[in-house]
Amino acid sequence: MSLRAAFEKLGYHGIYHYRVPSIEEPSHSALWVDAFKSKHELQKPIPKEDFDRIYSNYEVITDSPSVFFWPELLAAYPDAQVILQTRDIDAWYKSHMANIWPLNRDWYKPTWNPYGWLFQYFLPKTPLNEFTGIQAAHGHGLDFPETGKQRYREHNAAVIAACEAQGRPLLEYDVKMGWGPLCDFLGKDVPNEAYPRLNDTDEFQANWAPILADVRREINRKILLLVIGALGGLSSVWLYRSPLLVMIKKGVRRN
């Protein structure tokens, strides 16, 4: 979020961020589902026209889900400037484990846990949930706790290697570096104000915690109703076959 705010301060209009398909433009969820399916399930190239449709109102592309299509985006936009945002790997991993992983684990990771299975069964089949699910599987990875840091290293190395091979200027940038390197790379004047410092964890929790709580509450209600109904059915069977009921039934027949 800090980098997105920085681009806005520099005068860019339209910064594509995870908030776009998940909150600001929900209709984009379906477009990303198609993109993930084309790349990972159908092994089909994604036409530039598809990216143009997604980014038609945006000058800057950041964050997920775009990051999972970086090779395709380099090919689609050969004149675009490339910034590889970096940060301390342990801090990044901790943030992901606190914010993204609990959702991916509970909502989308296959499980034989009865509650987990029922939770996923009752999860609403909305375009947004389909999008976050396919992104969890093919983007973040449902084995993230074990492979997340290695994915991070491999991603950064691959981006650097690709830009070097293409002779493409690249800025490796940590937001802690402030305005200087970013403005120099983009050819912008340094704003006469502090670099924006936004906490991704606080922002994520503010946007998503209420939504996720409502979804969990509704799913838990359905699970509770199912359990109550199942217990009621089992109780009826038990009463019907209990010795007391059999004795009463026999007594009724004798009368």
Contacts in CASP RR format, 6 or more apart in sequence:
PFRMAT RR
TARGET T0000
AUTHOR 0000-0000-0000
METHOD contacts of the structure
MODEL  1
MSLRAAFEKLGYHGIYHYRVPSIEEPSHSALWVDAFKSKHELQKPIPKED
FDRIYSNYEVITDSPSVFFWPELLAAYPDAQVILQTRDIDAWYKSHMANI
WPLNRDWYKPTWNPYGWLFQYFLPKTPLNEFTGIQAAHGHGLDFPETGKQ
RYREHNAAVIAACEAQGRPLLEYDVKMGWGPLCDFLGKDVPNEAYPRLND
TDEFQANWAPILADVRREINRKILLLVIGALGGLSSVWLYRSPLLVMIKK
GVRRN
1 17 0 8 1.000
1 198 0 8 1.000
1 199 0 8 1.000
1 200 0 8 1.000
1 203 0 8 1.000
2 175 0 8 1.000
2 195 0 8 1.000
2 196 0 8 1.000
2 197 0 8 1.000
2 198 0 8 1.000
2 200 0 8 1.000
3 62 0 8 1.000
3 85 0 8 1.000
3 175 0 8 1.000
4 15 0 8 1.000
4 17 0 8 1.000
4 60 0 8 1.000
4 62 0 8 1.000
4 63 0 8 1.000
5 196 0 8 1.000
5 198 0 8 1.000
6 175 0 8 1.000
6 179 0 8 1.000
6 182 0 8 1.000
6 195 0 8 1.000
6 196 0 8 1.000
7 15 0 8 1.000
7 60 0 8 1.000
7 62 0 8 1.000
8 15 0 8 1.000
9 191 0 8 1.000
9 193 0 8 1.000
9 196 0 8 1.000
10 182 0 8 1.000
10 183 0 8 1.000
10 186 0 8 1.000
10 188 0 8 1.000
10 191 0 8 1.000
12 59 0 8 1.000
12 60 0 8 1.000
13 59 0 8 1.000
14 57 0 8 1.000
14 58 0 8 1.000
14 59 0 8 1.000
14 60 0 8 1.000
15 58 0 8 1.000
15 59 0 8 1.000
15 60 0 8 1.000
15 62 0 8 1.000
16 54 0 8 1.000
16 55 0 8 1.000
16 58 0 8 1.000
16 60 0 8 1.000
16 61 0 8 1.000
16 62 0 8 1.000
16 63 0 8 1.000
16 66 0 8 1.000
17 62 0 8 1.000
17 63 0 8 1.000
18 63 0 8 1.000
18 64 0 8 1.000
18 65 0 8 1.000
19 207 0 8 1.000
20 28 0 8 1.000
20 58 0 8 1.000
21 28 0 8 1.000
21 29 0 8 1.000
21 31 0 8 1.000
21 32 0 8 1.000
21 65 0 8 1.000
21 128 0 8 1.000
21 131 0 8 1.000
22 29 0 8 1.000
22 128 0 8 1.000
22 131 0 8 1.000
22 132 0 8 1.000
23 207 0 8 1.000
26 127 0 8 1.000
26 128 0 8 1.000
27 127 0 8 1.000
28 54 0 8 1.000
29 127 0 8 1.000
29 128 0 8 1.000
29 130 0 8 1.000
29 131 0 8 1.000
30 127 0 8 1.000
30 130 0 8 1.000
30 131 0 8 1.000
31 50 0 8 1.000
31 53 0 8 1.000
31 54 0 8 1.000
32 54 0 8 1.000
32 65 0 8 1.000
32 131 0 8 1.000
32 134 0 8 1.000
32 135 0 8 1.000
33 127 0 8 1.000
33 130 0 8 1.000
33 131 0 8 1.000
33 134 0 8 1.000
34 50 0 8 1.000
35 46 0 8 1.000
35 50 0 8 1.000
35 54 0 8 1.000
35 65 0 8 1.000
35 69 0 8 1.000
36 65 0 8 1.000
36 68 0 8 1.000
36 134 0 8 1.000
36 135 0 8 1.000
36 138 0 8 1.000
36 139 0 8 1.000
37 134 0 8 1.000
38 44 0 8 1.000
38 45 0 8 1.000
38 46 0 8 1.000
39 46 0 8 1.000
39 69 0 8 1.000
39 72 0 8 1.000
39 138 0 8 1.000
40 138 0 8 1.000
45 72 0 8 1.000
46 69 0 8 1.000
46 72 0 8 1.000
48 76 0 8 1.000
51 69 0 8 1.000
51 72 0 8 1.000
51 73 0 8 1.000
51 76 0 8 1.000
51 77 0 8 1.000
55 61 0 8 1.000
61 73 0 8 1.000
61 80 0 8 1.000
62 85 0 8 1.000
64 135 0 8 1.000
64 139 0 8 1.000
64 140 0 8 1.000
65 131 0 8 1.000
65 135 0 8 1.000
65 139 0 8 1.000
66 73 0 8 1.000
67 155 0 8 1.000
68 135 0 8 1.000
68 138 0 8 1.000
68 139 0 8 1.000
70 155 0 8 1.000
70 159 0 8 1.000
71 162 0 8 1.000
73 80 0 8 1.000
74 80 0 8 1.000
74 82 0 8 1.000
74 162 0 8 1.000
74 163 0 8 1.000
74 166 0 8 1.000
74 168 0 8 1.000
78 166 0 8 1.000
78 168 0 8 1.000
81 169 0 8 1.000
81 171 0 8 1.000
81 185 0 8 1.000
81 186 0 8 1.000
82 159 0 8 1.000
82 163 0 8 1.000
82 168 0 8 1.000
82 169 0 8 1.000
82 170 0 8 1.000
82 171 0 8 1.000
83 170 0 8 1.000
83 171 0 8 1.000
83 173 0 8 1.000
83 182 0 8 1.000
83 185 0 8 1.000
84 156 0 8 1.000
84 159 0 8 1.000
84 160 0 8 1.000
84 170 0 8 1.000
84 171 0 8 1.000
84 172 0 8 1.000
84 173 0 8 1.000
85 173 0 8 1.000
85 174 0 8 1.000
85 175 0 8 1.000
86 156 0 8 1.000
86 172 0 8 1.000
86 173 0 8 1.000
86 174 0 8 1.000
87 174 0 8 1.000
87 175 0 8 1.000
87 176 0 8 1.000
89 149 0 8 1.000
89 152 0 8 1.000
89 153 0 8 1.000
92 152 0 8 1.000
93 148 0 8 1.000
93 149 0 8 1.000
93 152 0 8 1.000
95 200 0 8 1.000
95 201 0 8 1.000
96 140 0 8 1.000
96 144 0 8 1.000
96 148 0 8 1.000
97 144 0 8 1.000
97 145 0 8 1.000
98 201 0 8 1.000
99 200 0 8 1.000
99 201 0 8 1.000
99 204 0 8 1.000
99 205 0 8 1.000
99 208 0 8 1.000
100 140 0 8 1.000
100 144 0 8 1.000
101 140 0 8 1.000
101 144 0 8 1.000
101 145 0 8 1.000
103 132 0 8 1.000
103 136 0 8 1.000
103 208 0 8 1.000
103 212 0 8 1.000
104 132 0 8 1.000
104 133 0 8 1.000
104 136 0 8 1.000
104 140 0 8 1.000
104 141 0 8 1.000
104 142 0 8 1.000
104 144 0 8 1.000
105 142 0 8 1.000
106 116 0 8 1.000
106 119 0 8 1.000
107 119 0 8 1.000
107 120 0 8 1.000
107 123 0 8 1.000
107 129 0 8 1.000
107 132 0 8 1.000
107 133 0 8 1.000
107 136 0 8 1.000
108 120 0 8 1.000
108 132 0 8 1.000
108 133 0 8 1.000
108 136 0 8 1.000
108 137 0 8 1.000
108 142 0 8 1.000
109 136 0 8 1.000
109 142 0 8 1.000
110 142 0 8 1.000
111 117 0 8 1.000
111 120 0 8 1.000
115 223 0 8 1.000
118 223 0 8 1.000
118 226 0 8 1.000
119 219 0 8 1.000
119 223 0 8 1.000
122 219 0 8 1.000
122 222 0 8 1.000
122 223 0 8 1.000
123 129 0 8 1.000
123 215 0 8 1.000
123 219 0 8 1.000
124 215 0 8 1.000
136 142 0 8 1.000
141 147 0 8 1.000
141 148 0 8 1.000
141 151 0 8 1.000
144 151 0 8 1.000
159 170 0 8 1.000
160 170 0 8 1.000
160 172 0 8 1.000
162 168 0 8 1.000
163 169 0 8 1.000
163 170 0 8 1.000
164 170 0 8 1.000
169 185 0 8 1.000
171 181 0 8 1.000
171 182 0 8 1.000
171 185 0 8 1.000
173 181 0 8 1.000
173 182 0 8 1.000
173 185 0 8 1.000
175 195 0 8 1.000
175 197 0 8 1.000
178 195 0 8 1.000
179 190 0 8 1.000
179 191 0 8 1.000
179 195 0 8 1.000
180 190 0 8 1.000
182 188 0 8 1.000
183 189 0 8 1.000
183 190 0 8 1.000
239 245 0 8 1.000
END
